[in-house]
Amino acid sequence: MIKVNLDRVLLDKQITSKMLAAEINITPANLSILKTGKAKGIRFETLARICKVLDCQPGDILEYVPE
């Protein structure tokens, strides 16, 4: 299972979901789907933009949790 830790990173960086969505050019609704772990996938381009804005690594956002 892949756990999405985007809420934690946003809190650490003091950036709101709305601000991030605007910066990476996706809708707040799509960002919400990603944050809740309901997304079936993420484009590397989107992941790269998130990491650039949040100054983090993909591993800071996504975590593998064995079942």
CHARMM-style PDB file with segment names, atoms N, HN, CA, C and O in Angstrom:
ATOM      1  N   MET     1       0.845  -1.182   0.000  1.00  0.00      PROA
ATOM      2  CA  MET     1       0.000   0.000   0.000  1.00  0.00      PROA
ATOM      3  C   MET     1       0.889   1.244   0.000  1.00  0.00      PROA
ATOM      4  O   MET     1       1.916   1.281   0.678  1.00  0.00      PROA
ATOM      5  N   ILE     2       0.493   2.245  -0.753  1.00  0.00      PROA
ATOM      6  HN  ILE     2      -0.341   2.215  -1.304  1.00  0.00      PROA
ATOM      7  CA  ILE     2       1.213   3.516  -0.794  1.00  0.00      PROA
ATOM      8  C   ILE     2       0.439   4.533   0.035  1.00  0.00      PROA
ATOM      9  O   ILE     2      -0.741   4.787  -0.206  1.00  0.00      PROA
ATOM     10  N   LYS     3       1.123   5.105   1.009  1.00  0.00      PROA
ATOM     11  HN  LYS     3       2.082   4.898   1.205  1.00  0.00      PROA
ATOM     12  CA  LYS     3       0.531   6.131   1.871  1.00  0.00      PROA
ATOM     13  C   LYS     3       0.984   7.500   1.368  1.00  0.00      PROA
ATOM     14  O   LYS     3       2.160   7.698   1.064  1.00  0.00      PROA
ATOM     15  N   VAL     4       0.049   8.435   1.284  1.00  0.00      PROA
ATOM     16  HN  VAL     4      -0.906   8.274   1.531  1.00  0.00      PROA
ATOM     17  CA  VAL     4       0.352   9.791   0.820  1.00  0.00      PROA
ATOM     18  C   VAL     4       0.472  10.698   2.044  1.00  0.00      PROA
ATOM     19  O   VAL     4      -0.478  10.860   2.809  1.00  0.00      PROA
ATOM     20  N   ASN     5       1.650  11.282   2.212  1.00  0.00      PROA
ATOM     21  HN  ASN     5       2.422  11.150   1.591  1.00  0.00      PROA
ATOM     22  CA  ASN     5       1.934  12.154   3.357  1.00  0.00      PROA
ATOM     23  C   ASN     5       1.947  13.633   2.967  1.00  0.00      PROA
ATOM     24  O   ASN     5       2.650  14.434   3.582  1.00  0.00      PROA
ATOM     25  N   LEU     6       1.179  13.985   1.959  1.00  0.00      PROA
ATOM     26  HN  LEU     6       0.608  13.334   1.460  1.00  0.00      PROA
ATOM     27  CA  LEU     6       1.188  15.355   1.460  1.00  0.00      PROA
ATOM     28  C   LEU     6       0.695  16.349   2.504  1.00  0.00      PROA
ATOM     29  O   LEU     6       1.228  17.456   2.593  1.00  0.00      PROA
ATOM     30  N   ASP     7      -0.307  15.982   3.293  1.00  0.00      PROA
ATOM     31  HN  ASP     7      -0.739  15.084   3.221  1.00  0.00      PROA
ATOM     32  CA  ASP     7      -0.801  16.890   4.343  1.00  0.00      PROA
ATOM     33  C   ASP     7       0.313  17.273   5.315  1.00  0.00      PROA
ATOM     34  O   ASP     7       0.432  18.433   5.709  1.00  0.00      PROA
ATOM     35  N   ARG     8       1.128  16.288   5.699  1.00  0.00      PROA
ATOM     36  HN  ARG     8       1.032  15.345   5.379  1.00  0.00      PROA
ATOM     37  CA  ARG     8       2.217  16.540   6.646  1.00  0.00      PROA
ATOM     38  C   ARG     8       3.252  17.495   6.046  1.00  0.00      PROA
ATOM     39  O   ARG     8       3.731  18.410   6.716  1.00  0.00      PROA
ATOM     40  N   VAL     9       3.585  17.269   4.778  1.00  0.00      PROA
ATOM     41  HN  VAL     9       3.195  16.526   4.233  1.00  0.00      PROA
ATOM     42  CA  VAL     9       4.577  18.120   4.117  1.00  0.00      PROA
ATOM     43  C   VAL     9       4.025  19.536   3.966  1.00  0.00      PROA
ATOM     44  O   VAL     9       4.746  20.508   4.188  1.00  0.00      PROA
ATOM     45  N   LEU    10       2.753  19.658   3.592  1.00  0.00      PROA
ATOM     46  HN  LEU    10       2.167  18.868   3.411  1.00  0.00      PROA
ATOM     47  CA  LEU    10       2.146  20.987   3.485  1.00  0.00      PROA
ATOM     48  C   LEU    10       2.179  21.714   4.823  1.00  0.00      PROA
ATOM     49  O   LEU    10       2.471  22.908   4.875  1.00  0.00      PROA
ATOM     50  N   LEU    11       1.884  21.007   5.889  1.00  0.00      PROA
ATOM     51  HN  LEU    11       1.647  20.037   5.847  1.00  0.00      PROA
ATOM     52  CA  LEU    11       1.910  21.602   7.227  1.00  0.00      PROA
ATOM     53  C   LEU    11       3.324  22.045   7.601  1.00  0.00      PROA
ATOM     54  O   LEU    11       3.523  23.144   8.118  1.00  0.00      PROA
ATOM     55  N   ASP    12       4.301  21.181   7.335  1.00  0.00      PROA
ATOM     56  HN  ASP    12       4.139  20.288   6.915  1.00  0.00      PROA
ATOM     57  CA  ASP    12       5.697  21.512   7.631  1.00  0.00      PROA
ATOM     58  C   ASP    12       6.170  22.746   6.866  1.00  0.00      PROA
ATOM     59  O   ASP    12       6.924  23.564   7.394  1.00  0.00      PROA
ATOM     60  N   LYS    13       5.719  22.869   5.617  1.00  0.00      PROA
ATOM     61  HN  LYS    13       5.107  22.204   5.188  1.00  0.00      PROA
ATOM     62  CA  LYS    13       6.152  23.979   4.749  1.00  0.00      PROA
ATOM     63  C   LYS    13       5.248  25.197   4.884  1.00  0.00      PROA
ATOM     64  O   LYS    13       5.514  26.240   4.287  1.00  0.00      PROA
ATOM     65  N   GLN    14       4.184  25.066   5.665  1.00  0.00      PROA
ATOM     66  HN  GLN    14       3.968  24.219   6.150  1.00  0.00      PROA
ATOM     67  CA  GLN    14       3.215  26.143   5.888  1.00  0.00      PROA
ATOM     68  C   GLN    14       2.621  26.660   4.576  1.00  0.00      PROA
ATOM     69  O   GLN    14       2.554  27.863   4.323  1.00  0.00      PROA
ATOM     70  N   ILE    15       2.193  25.699   3.756  1.00  0.00      PROA
ATOM     71  HN  ILE    15       2.247  24.722   3.961  1.00  0.00      PROA
ATOM     72  CA  ILE    15       1.557  26.014   2.482  1.00  0.00      PROA
ATOM     73  C   ILE    15       0.177  25.355   2.486  1.00  0.00      PROA
ATOM     74  O   ILE    15       0.036  24.196   2.878  1.00  0.00      PROA
ATOM     75  N   THR    16      -0.826  26.092   2.053  1.00  0.00      PROA
ATOM     76  HN  THR    16      -0.712  27.033   1.734  1.00  0.00      PROA
ATOM     77  CA  THR    16      -2.174  25.523   2.012  1.00  0.00      PROA
ATOM     78  C   THR    16      -2.357  24.693   0.747  1.00  0.00      PROA
ATOM     79  O   THR    16      -1.630  24.853  -0.233  1.00  0.00      PROA
ATOM     80  N   SER    17      -3.327  23.820   0.791  1.00  0.00      PROA
ATOM     81  HN  SER    17      -3.918  23.690   1.588  1.00  0.00      PROA
ATOM     82  CA  SER    17      -3.654  23.000  -0.386  1.00  0.00      PROA
ATOM     83  C   SER    17      -4.052  23.891  -1.556  1.00  0.00      PROA
ATOM     84  O   SER    17      -3.684  23.629  -2.702  1.00  0.00      PROA
ATOM     85  N   LYS    18      -4.788  24.919  -1.266  1.00  0.00      PROA
ATOM     86  HN  LYS    18      -5.087  25.131  -0.336  1.00  0.00      PROA
ATOM     87  CA  LYS    18      -5.238  25.840  -2.315  1.00  0.00      PROA
ATOM     88  C   LYS    18      -4.049  26.529  -2.986  1.00  0.00      PROA
ATOM     89  O   LYS    18      -4.013  26.676  -4.207  1.00  0.00      PROA
ATOM     90  N   MET    19      -3.080  26.947  -2.177  1.00  0.00      PROA
ATOM     91  HN  MET    19      -3.109  26.828  -1.184  1.00  0.00      PROA
ATOM     92  CA  MET    19      -1.877  27.582  -2.725  1.00  0.00      PROA
ATOM     93  C   MET    19      -1.096  26.602  -3.598  1.00  0.00      PROA
ATOM     94  O   MET    19      -0.647  26.957  -4.688  1.00  0.00      PROA
ATOM     95  N   LEU    20      -0.936  25.365  -3.114  1.00  0.00      PROA
ATOM     96  HN  LEU    20      -1.301  25.077  -2.229  1.00  0.00      PROA
ATOM     97  CA  LEU    20      -0.196  24.369  -3.875  1.00  0.00      PROA
ATOM     98  C   LEU    20      -0.897  24.062  -5.191  1.00  0.00      PROA
ATOM     99  O   LEU    20      -0.252  23.996  -6.237  1.00  0.00      PROA
ATOM    100  N   ALA    21      -2.202  23.875  -5.146  1.00  0.00      PROA
ATOM    101  HN  ALA    21      -2.726  23.929  -4.296  1.00  0.00      PROA
ATOM    102  CA  ALA    21      -2.963  23.581  -6.363  1.00  0.00      PROA
ATOM    103  C   ALA    21      -2.754  24.679  -7.405  1.00  0.00      PROA
ATOM    104  O   ALA    21      -2.566  24.384  -8.585  1.00  0.00      PROA
ATOM    105  N   ALA    22      -2.785  25.924  -6.981  1.00  0.00      PROA
ATOM    106  HN  ALA    22      -2.938  26.163  -6.022  1.00  0.00      PROA
ATOM    107  CA  ALA    22      -2.579  27.040  -7.901  1.00  0.00      PROA
ATOM    108  C   ALA    22      -1.157  27.032  -8.467  1.00  0.00      PROA
ATOM    109  O   ALA    22      -0.957  27.286  -9.655  1.00  0.00      PROA
ATOM    110  N   GLU    23      -0.185  26.744  -7.623  1.00  0.00      PROA
ATOM    111  HN  GLU    23      -0.347  26.538  -6.658  1.00  0.00      PROA
ATOM    112  CA  GLU    23       1.232  26.748  -8.045  1.00  0.00      PROA
ATOM    113  C   GLU    23       1.535  25.639  -9.048  1.00  0.00      PROA
ATOM    114  O   GLU    23       2.332  25.837  -9.966  1.00  0.00      PROA
ATOM    115  N   ILE    24       0.906  24.471  -8.882  1.00  0.00      PROA
ATOM    116  HN  ILE    24       0.259  24.310  -8.137  1.00  0.00      PROA
ATOM    117  CA  ILE    24       1.218  23.347  -9.773  1.00  0.00      PROA
ATOM    118  C   ILE    24       0.184  23.197 -10.882  1.00  0.00      PROA
ATOM    119  O   ILE    24       0.255  22.274 -11.693  1.00  0.00      PROA
ATOM    120  N   ASN    25      -0.771  24.110 -10.906  1.00  0.00      PROA
ATOM    121  HN  ASN    25      -0.829  24.860 -10.246  1.00  0.00      PROA
ATOM    122  CA  ASN    25      -1.751  24.181 -11.986  1.00  0.00      PROA
ATOM    123  C   ASN    25      -2.644  22.932 -12.076  1.00  0.00      PROA
ATOM    124  O   ASN    25      -2.837  22.371 -13.154  1.00  0.00      PROA
ATOM    125  N   ILE    26      -3.180  22.513 -10.932  1.00  0.00      PROA
ATOM    126  HN  ILE    26      -3.023  22.969 -10.056  1.00  0.00      PROA
ATOM    127  CA  ILE    26      -4.224  21.485 -10.929  1.00  0.00      PROA
ATOM    128  C   ILE    26      -5.386  22.003 -10.084  1.00  0.00      PROA
ATOM    129  O   ILE    26      -5.231  22.956  -9.321  1.00  0.00      PROA
ATOM    130  N   THR    27      -6.525  21.383 -10.223  1.00  0.00      PROA
ATOM    131  HN  THR    27      -6.651  20.608 -10.843  1.00  0.00      PROA
ATOM    132  CA  THR    27      -7.687  21.842  -9.461  1.00  0.00      PROA
ATOM    133  C   THR    27      -7.547  21.420  -8.000  1.00  0.00      PROA
ATOM    134  O   THR    27      -6.947  20.386  -7.706  1.00  0.00      PROA
ATOM    135  N   PRO    28      -8.094  22.210  -7.094  1.00  0.00      PROA
ATOM    136  CA  PRO    28      -8.094  21.803  -5.683  1.00  0.00      PROA
ATOM    137  C   PRO    28      -8.763  20.436  -5.484  1.00  0.00      PROA
ATOM    138  O   PRO    28      -8.360  19.675  -4.604  1.00  0.00      PROA
ATOM    139  N   ALA    29      -9.777  20.124  -6.291  1.00  0.00      PROA
ATOM    140  HN  ALA    29     -10.104  20.742  -7.005  1.00  0.00      PROA
ATOM    141  CA  ALA    29     -10.451  18.831  -6.172  1.00  0.00      PROA
ATOM    142  C   ALA    29      -9.501  17.683  -6.512  1.00  0.00      PROA
ATOM    143  O   ALA    29      -9.484  16.669  -5.814  1.00  0.00      PROA
ATOM    144  N   ASN    30      -8.712  17.835  -7.577  1.00  0.00      PROA
ATOM    145  HN  ASN    30      -8.726  18.659  -8.144  1.00  0.00      PROA
ATOM    146  CA  ASN    30      -7.748  16.793  -7.942  1.00  0.00      PROA
ATOM    147  C   ASN    30      -6.650  16.664  -6.895  1.00  0.00      PROA
ATOM    148  O   ASN    30      -6.186  15.559  -6.617  1.00  0.00      PROA
ATOM    149  N   LEU    31      -6.235  17.773  -6.320  1.00  0.00      PROA
ATOM    150  HN  LEU    31      -6.612  18.671  -6.546  1.00  0.00      PROA
ATOM    151  CA  LEU    31      -5.226  17.712  -5.257  1.00  0.00      PROA
ATOM    152  C   LEU    31      -5.798  16.998  -4.038  1.00  0.00      PROA
ATOM    153  O   LEU    31      -5.092  16.236  -3.378  1.00  0.00      PROA
ATOM    154  N   SER    32      -7.055  17.236  -3.739  1.00  0.00      PROA
ATOM    155  HN  SER    32      -7.628  17.856  -4.276  1.00  0.00      PROA
ATOM    156  CA  SER    32      -7.712  16.570  -2.621  1.00  0.00      PROA
ATOM    157  C   SER    32      -7.759  15.060  -2.828  1.00  0.00      PROA
ATOM    158  O   SER    32      -7.540  14.293  -1.891  1.00  0.00      PROA
ATOM    159  N   ILE    33      -8.043  14.637  -4.048  1.00  0.00      PROA
ATOM    160  HN  ILE    33      -8.222  15.260  -4.810  1.00  0.00      PROA
ATOM    161  CA  ILE    33      -8.060  13.205  -4.366  1.00  0.00      PROA
ATOM    162  C   ILE    33      -6.685  12.602  -4.127  1.00  0.00      PROA
ATOM    163  O   ILE    33      -6.566  11.497  -3.596  1.00  0.00      PROA
ATOM    164  N   LEU    34      -5.663  13.319  -4.514  1.00  0.00      PROA
ATOM    165  HN  LEU    34      -5.759  14.216  -4.945  1.00  0.00      PROA
ATOM    166  CA  LEU    34      -4.293  12.845  -4.292  1.00  0.00      PROA
ATOM    167  C   LEU    34      -3.974  12.783  -2.802  1.00  0.00      PROA
ATOM    168  O   LEU    34      -3.420  11.794  -2.322  1.00  0.00      PROA
ATOM    169  N   LYS    35      -4.320  13.834  -2.077  1.00  0.00      PROA
ATOM    170  HN  LYS    35      -4.770  14.638  -2.467  1.00  0.00      PROA
ATOM    171  CA  LYS    35      -4.009  13.909  -0.639  1.00  0.00      PROA
ATOM    172  C   LYS    35      -4.680  12.799   0.162  1.00  0.00      PROA
ATOM    173  O   LYS    35      -4.101  12.286   1.120  1.00  0.00      PROA
ATOM    174  N   THR    36      -5.882  12.432  -0.223  1.00  0.00      PROA
ATOM    175  HN  THR    36      -6.351  12.848  -1.001  1.00  0.00      PROA
ATOM    176  CA  THR    36      -6.613  11.418   0.536  1.00  0.00      PROA
ATOM    177  C   THR    36      -6.214  10.000   0.152  1.00  0.00      PROA
ATOM    178  O   THR    36      -6.691   9.039   0.755  1.00  0.00      PROA
ATOM    179  N   GLY    37      -5.350   9.861  -0.837  1.00  0.00      PROA
ATOM    180  HN  GLY    37      -4.963  10.642  -1.326  1.00  0.00      PROA
ATOM    181  CA  GLY    37      -4.902   8.540  -1.256  1.00  0.00      PROA
ATOM    182  C   GLY    37      -5.885   7.830  -2.162  1.00  0.00      PROA
ATOM    183  O   GLY    37      -5.757   6.629  -2.397  1.00  0.00      PROA
ATOM    184  N   LYS    38      -6.864   8.559  -2.673  1.00  0.00      PROA
ATOM    185  HN  LYS    38      -6.968   9.535  -2.482  1.00  0.00      PROA
ATOM    186  CA  LYS    38      -7.882   7.947  -3.537  1.00  0.00      PROA
ATOM    187  C   LYS    38      -7.472   7.935  -5.007  1.00  0.00      PROA
ATOM    188  O   LYS    38      -8.143   7.320  -5.836  1.00  0.00      PROA
ATOM    189  N   ALA    39      -6.375   8.609  -5.329  1.00  0.00      PROA
ATOM    190  HN  ALA    39      -5.829   9.108  -4.656  1.00  0.00      PROA
ATOM    191  CA  ALA    39      -5.898   8.632  -6.714  1.00  0.00      PROA
ATOM    192  C   ALA    39      -5.329   7.265  -7.079  1.00  0.00      PROA
ATOM    193  O   ALA    39      -4.686   6.611  -6.258  1.00  0.00      PROA
ATOM    194  N   LYS    40      -5.567   6.844  -8.307  1.00  0.00      PROA
ATOM    195  HN  LYS    40      -6.089   7.375  -8.974  1.00  0.00      PROA
ATOM    196  CA  LYS    40      -5.039   5.559  -8.769  1.00  0.00      PROA
ATOM    197  C   LYS    40      -3.611   5.710  -9.262  1.00  0.00      PROA
ATOM    198  O   LYS    40      -2.914   4.713  -9.452  1.00  0.00      PROA
ATOM    199  N   GLY    41      -3.170   6.931  -9.471  1.00  0.00      PROA
ATOM    200  HN  GLY    41      -3.736   7.741  -9.317  1.00  0.00      PROA
ATOM    201  CA  GLY    41      -1.819   7.175  -9.961  1.00  0.00      PROA
ATOM    202  C   GLY    41      -1.526   8.663  -9.959  1.00  0.00      PROA
ATOM    203  O   GLY    41      -2.403   9.490  -9.711  1.00  0.00      PROA
ATOM    204  N   ILE    42      -0.271   8.982 -10.242  1.00  0.00      PROA
ATOM    205  HN  ILE    42       0.441   8.310 -10.443  1.00  0.00      PROA
ATOM    206  CA  ILE    42       0.144  10.383 -10.348  1.00  0.00      PROA
ATOM    207  C   ILE    42       1.181  10.468 -11.461  1.00  0.00      PROA
ATOM    208  O   ILE    42       2.060   9.613 -11.566  1.00  0.00      PROA
ATOM    209  N   ARG    43       1.079  11.471 -12.267  1.00  0.00      PROA
ATOM    210  HN  ARG    43       0.365  12.166 -12.182  1.00  0.00      PROA
ATOM    211  CA  ARG    43       2.062  11.678 -13.331  1.00  0.00      PROA
ATOM    212  C   ARG    43       3.370  12.157 -12.709  1.00  0.00      PROA
ATOM    213  O   ARG    43       3.382  12.926 -11.748  1.00  0.00      PROA
ATOM    214  N   PHE    44       4.463  11.683 -13.283  1.00  0.00      PROA
ATOM    215  HN  PHE    44       4.454  11.058 -14.064  1.00  0.00      PROA
ATOM    216  CA  PHE    44       5.767  12.129 -12.785  1.00  0.00      PROA
ATOM    217  C   PHE    44       5.910  13.642 -12.902  1.00  0.00      PROA
ATOM    218  O   PHE    44       6.541  14.278 -12.057  1.00  0.00      PROA
ATOM    219  N   GLU    45       5.327  14.214 -13.942  1.00  0.00      PROA
ATOM    220  HN  GLU    45       4.815  13.698 -14.629  1.00  0.00      PROA
ATOM    221  CA  GLU    45       5.387  15.661 -14.131  1.00  0.00      PROA
ATOM    222  C   GLU    45       4.710  16.390 -12.965  1.00  0.00      PROA
ATOM    223  O   GLU    45       5.233  17.381 -12.455  1.00  0.00      PROA
ATOM    224  N   THR    46       3.551  15.892 -12.553  1.00  0.00      PROA
ATOM    225  HN  THR    46       3.126  15.087 -12.967  1.00  0.00      PROA
ATOM    226  CA  THR    46       2.834  16.486 -11.423  1.00  0.00      PROA
ATOM    227  C   THR    46       3.626  16.305 -10.134  1.00  0.00      PROA
ATOM    228  O   THR    46       3.746  17.234  -9.336  1.00  0.00      PROA
ATOM    229  N   LEU    47       4.163  15.110  -9.934  1.00  0.00      PROA
ATOM    230  HN  LEU    47       4.066  14.355 -10.582  1.00  0.00      PROA
ATOM    231  CA  LEU    47       4.967  14.845  -8.749  1.00  0.00      PROA
ATOM    232  C   LEU    47       6.191  15.755  -8.714  1.00  0.00      PROA
ATOM    233  O   LEU    47       6.553  16.268  -7.655  1.00  0.00      PROA
ATOM    234  N   ALA    48       6.821  15.956  -9.848  1.00  0.00      PROA
ATOM    235  HN  ALA    48       6.527  15.539 -10.708  1.00  0.00      PROA
ATOM    236  CA  ALA    48       7.992  16.836  -9.927  1.00  0.00      PROA
ATOM    237  C   ALA    48       7.620  18.281  -9.585  1.00  0.00      PROA
ATOM    238  O   ALA    48       8.375  18.969  -8.897  1.00  0.00      PROA
ATOM    239  N   ARG    49       6.461  18.741 -10.062  1.00  0.00      PROA
ATOM    240  HN  ARG    49       5.848  18.182 -10.620  1.00  0.00      PROA
ATOM    241  CA  ARG    49       6.040  20.115  -9.754  1.00  0.00      PROA
ATOM    242  C   ARG    49       5.747  20.262  -8.262  1.00  0.00      PROA
ATOM    243  O   ARG    49       6.087  21.281  -7.662  1.00  0.00      PROA
ATOM    244  N   ILE    50       5.112  19.243  -7.658  1.00  0.00      PROA
ATOM    245  HN  ILE    50       4.835  18.416  -8.146  1.00  0.00      PROA
ATOM    246  CA  ILE    50       4.844  19.287  -6.218  1.00  0.00      PROA
ATOM    247  C   ILE    50       6.158  19.371  -5.452  1.00  0.00      PROA
ATOM    248  O   ILE    50       6.303  20.185  -4.540  1.00  0.00      PROA
ATOM    249  N   CYS    51       7.111  18.527  -5.828  1.00  0.00      PROA
ATOM    250  HN  CYS    51       6.993  17.866  -6.569  1.00  0.00      PROA
ATOM    251  CA  CYS    51       8.407  18.510  -5.136  1.00  0.00      PROA
ATOM    252  C   CYS    51       9.142  19.832  -5.303  1.00  0.00      PROA
ATOM    253  O   CYS    51       9.793  20.301  -4.369  1.00  0.00      PROA
ATOM    254  N   LYS    52       9.045  20.435  -6.481  1.00  0.00      PROA
ATOM    255  HN  LYS    52       8.516  20.054  -7.239  1.00  0.00      PROA
ATOM    256  CA  LYS    52       9.705  21.721  -6.711  1.00  0.00      PROA
ATOM    257  C   LYS    52       9.115  22.801  -5.808  1.00  0.00      PROA
ATOM    258  O   LYS    52       9.849  23.539  -5.150  1.00  0.00      PROA
ATOM    259  N   VAL    53       7.791  22.887  -5.781  1.00  0.00      PROA
ATOM    260  HN  VAL    53       7.195  22.288  -6.316  1.00  0.00      PROA
ATOM    261  CA  VAL    53       7.126  23.920  -4.980  1.00  0.00      PROA
ATOM    262  C   VAL    53       7.377  23.703  -3.486  1.00  0.00      PROA
ATOM    263  O   VAL    53       7.617  24.658  -2.747  1.00  0.00      PROA
ATOM    264  N   LEU    54       7.319  22.443  -3.047  1.00  0.00      PROA
ATOM    265  HN  LEU    54       7.124  21.667  -3.648  1.00  0.00      PROA
ATOM    266  CA  LEU    54       7.479  22.142  -1.616  1.00  0.00      PROA
ATOM    267  C   LEU    54       8.938  21.934  -1.207  1.00  0.00      PROA
ATOM    268  O   LEU    54       9.235  21.735  -0.029  1.00  0.00      PROA
ATOM    269  N   ASP    55       9.849  21.980  -2.190  1.00  0.00      PROA
ATOM    270  HN  ASP    55       9.607  22.141  -3.147  1.00  0.00      PROA
ATOM    271  CA  ASP    55      11.280  21.763  -1.933  1.00  0.00      PROA
ATOM    272  C   ASP    55      11.484  20.467  -1.143  1.00  0.00      PROA
ATOM    273  O   ASP    55      12.059  20.463  -0.054  1.00  0.00      PROA
ATOM    274  N   CYS    56      10.996  19.370  -1.726  1.00  0.00      PROA
ATOM    275  HN  CYS    56      10.529  19.373  -2.611  1.00  0.00      PROA
ATOM    276  CA  CYS    56      11.090  18.076  -1.059  1.00  0.00      PROA
ATOM    277  C   CYS    56      11.387  16.991  -2.079  1.00  0.00      PROA
ATOM    278  O   CYS    56      11.505  17.265  -3.274  1.00  0.00      PROA
ATOM    279  N   GLN    57      11.505  15.773  -1.611  1.00  0.00      PROA
ATOM    280  HN  GLN    57      11.409  15.550  -0.641  1.00  0.00      PROA
ATOM    281  CA  GLN    57      11.737  14.610  -2.456  1.00  0.00      PROA
ATOM    282  C   GLN    57      10.445  13.783  -2.550  1.00  0.00      PROA
ATOM    283  O   GLN    57       9.602  13.863  -1.656  1.00  0.00      PROA
ATOM    284  N   PRO    58      10.279  12.990  -3.618  1.00  0.00      PROA
ATOM    285  CA  PRO    58       9.076  12.159  -3.729  1.00  0.00      PROA
ATOM    286  C   PRO    58       8.857  11.270  -2.497  1.00  0.00      PROA
ATOM    287  O   PRO    58       7.717  11.027  -2.102  1.00  0.00      PROA
ATOM    288  N   GLY    59       9.930  10.793  -1.901  1.00  0.00      PROA
ATOM    289  HN  GLY    59      10.857  10.990  -2.222  1.00  0.00      PROA
ATOM    290  CA  GLY    59       9.816   9.952  -0.716  1.00  0.00      PROA
ATOM    291  C   GLY    59       9.282  10.674   0.513  1.00  0.00      PROA
ATOM    292  O   GLY    59       8.843  10.042   1.474  1.00  0.00      PROA
ATOM    293  N   ASP    60       9.321  11.996   0.475  1.00  0.00      PROA
ATOM    294  HN  ASP    60       9.678  12.510  -0.305  1.00  0.00      PROA
ATOM    295  CA  ASP    60       8.732  12.773   1.570  1.00  0.00      PROA
ATOM    296  C   ASP    60       7.203  12.767   1.476  1.00  0.00      PROA
ATOM    297  O   ASP    60       6.502  12.937   2.473  1.00  0.00      PROA
ATOM    298  N   ILE    61       6.710  12.569   0.258  1.00  0.00      PROA
ATOM    299  HN  ILE    61       7.280  12.432  -0.552  1.00  0.00      PROA
ATOM    300  CA  ILE    61       5.273  12.626   0.001  1.00  0.00      PROA
ATOM    301  C   ILE    61       4.642  11.239  -0.042  1.00  0.00      PROA
ATOM    302  O   ILE    61       3.539  11.029   0.462  1.00  0.00      PROA
ATOM    303  N   LEU    62       5.363  10.289  -0.657  1.00  0.00      PROA
ATOM    304  HN  LEU    62       6.259  10.459  -1.067  1.00  0.00      PROA
ATOM    305  CA  LEU    62       4.839   8.938  -0.839  1.00  0.00      PROA
ATOM    306  C   LEU    62       5.627   7.945   0.007  1.00  0.00      PROA
ATOM    307  O   LEU    62       6.855   8.011   0.075  1.00  0.00      PROA
ATOM    308  N   GLU    63       4.918   7.030   0.646  1.00  0.00      PROA
ATOM    309  HN  GLU    63       3.921   6.976   0.591  1.00  0.00      PROA
ATOM    310  CA  GLU    63       5.553   6.049   1.524  1.00  0.00      PROA
ATOM    311  C   GLU    63       4.946   4.670   1.274  1.00  0.00      PROA
ATOM    312  O   GLU    63       3.725   4.520   1.211  1.00  0.00      PROA
ATOM    313  N   TYR    64       5.814   3.664   1.133  1.00  0.00      PROA
ATOM    314  HN  TYR    64       6.805   3.785   1.184  1.00  0.00      PROA
ATOM    315  CA  TYR    64       5.336   2.298   0.984  1.00  0.00      PROA
ATOM    316  C   TYR    64       5.112   1.708   2.369  1.00  0.00      PROA
ATOM    317  O   TYR    64       6.007   1.720   3.213  1.00  0.00      PROA
ATOM    318  N   VAL    65       3.909   1.193   2.593  1.00  0.00      PROA
ATOM    319  HN  VAL    65       3.181   1.183   1.907  1.00  0.00      PROA
ATOM    320  CA  VAL    65       3.557   0.566   3.876  1.00  0.00      PROA
ATOM    321  C   VAL    65       3.125  -0.857   3.580  1.00  0.00      PROA
ATOM    322  O   VAL    65       2.085  -1.064   2.956  1.00  0.00      PROA
ATOM    323  N   PRO    66       3.914  -1.860   4.021  1.00  0.00      PROA
ATOM    324  CA  PRO    66       3.507  -3.245   3.771  1.00  0.00      PROA
ATOM    325  C   PRO    66       2.164  -3.550   4.438  1.00  0.00      PROA
ATOM    326  O   PRO    66       1.863  -3.037   5.515  1.00  0.00      PROA
ATOM    327  N   GLU    67       1.376  -4.377   3.794  1.00  0.00      PROA
ATOM    328  HN  GLU    67       1.620  -4.794   2.918  1.00  0.00      PROA
ATOM    329  CA  GLU    67       0.053  -4.717   4.345  1.00  0.00      PROA
ATOM    330  C   GLU    67       0.155  -5.751   5.432  1.00  0.00      PROA
ATOM    331  OT1 GLU    67      -0.860  -6.150   6.002  1.00  0.00      PROA
TER     332      GLU     67
END
